[in-house]
Amino acid sequence: MKIKGKVAYQSLGTGFWGIIGHDGKQWRPVEMPPALQKEGLEVSIEAEEVRNAISLFMWGTAIRVLKF
């Protein structure tokens, strides 16, 4: 899938990086690439949903970034 949005650091629990899509959807990358870890960065990525992802964070849909 293709996602366009902004990177946002979420300070829930131990904290994590997320992407808020231009459509308002929330995406939680598993192992966010360091090059994308910048607050407010506009991104256009290709990703796949990570099914069966276990996380402490109840925020967004887990994805794996394939291209950016």
C-alpha positions as CSV (number, residue, x, y, z in Angstrom):
1,M,0.0,0.0,0.0
2,K,1.1,3.6,-0.5
3,I,0.8,6.0,2.4
4,K,1.4,9.8,2.4
5,G,1.5,11.7,5.6
6,K,3.6,13.2,8.4
7,V,5.9,11.6,10.9
8,A,5.0,12.1,14.5
9,Y,6.7,11.0,17.7
10,Q,4.2,9.5,20.2
11,S,5.3,9.8,23.8
12,L,3.0,7.0,25.0
13,G,4.8,4.6,27.3
14,T,8.4,4.3,26.2
15,G,7.6,6.3,23.0
16,F,7.6,5.4,19.4
17,W,7.5,6.9,15.9
18,G,4.2,6.9,13.9
19,I,2.9,8.3,10.7
20,I,-0.4,10.2,10.5
21,G,-1.8,9.9,7.0
22,H,-3.2,12.8,5.1
23,D,-6.5,10.9,5.4
24,G,-6.2,10.9,9.2
25,K,-5.3,7.2,9.6
26,Q,-2.6,6.3,12.1
27,W,0.2,4.0,11.1
28,R,2.8,2.5,13.5
29,P,5.9,1.3,11.6
30,V,7.7,-1.7,13.0
31,E,11.4,-0.7,13.1
32,M,10.9,2.8,11.6
33,P,13.9,3.6,9.4
34,P,16.3,6.1,11.1
35,A,16.1,8.4,8.0
36,L,12.4,8.9,8.7
37,Q,12.6,9.6,12.4
38,K,12.1,13.4,12.2
39,E,9.1,15.1,13.7
40,G,6.8,16.6,11.1
41,L,8.6,15.1,8.1
42,E,6.3,14.7,5.1
43,V,6.7,11.2,3.8
44,S,5.5,9.1,0.9
45,I,6.1,5.4,1.6
46,E,5.2,1.9,0.3
47,A,4.3,-0.4,3.2
48,E,2.7,-3.7,4.1
49,E,0.4,-4.3,7.0
50,V,2.0,-6.5,9.7
51,R,-0.6,-9.0,10.8
52,N,-0.3,-10.6,14.2
53,A,2.0,-7.8,15.4
54,I,2.2,-7.7,19.2
55,S,2.8,-4.3,20.8
56,L,2.3,-2.5,24.0
57,F,1.0,0.5,22.1
58,M,-2.6,0.8,21.3
59,W,-2.1,3.3,18.5
60,G,-2.4,2.9,14.7
61,T,-2.0,-0.1,12.4
62,A,1.3,-1.9,12.4
63,I,3.1,-1.7,9.1
64,R,6.5,-2.5,7.7
65,V,8.1,0.2,5.5
66,L,9.2,-1.3,2.2
67,K,10.2,1.9,0.3
68,F,10.5,5.6,1.1
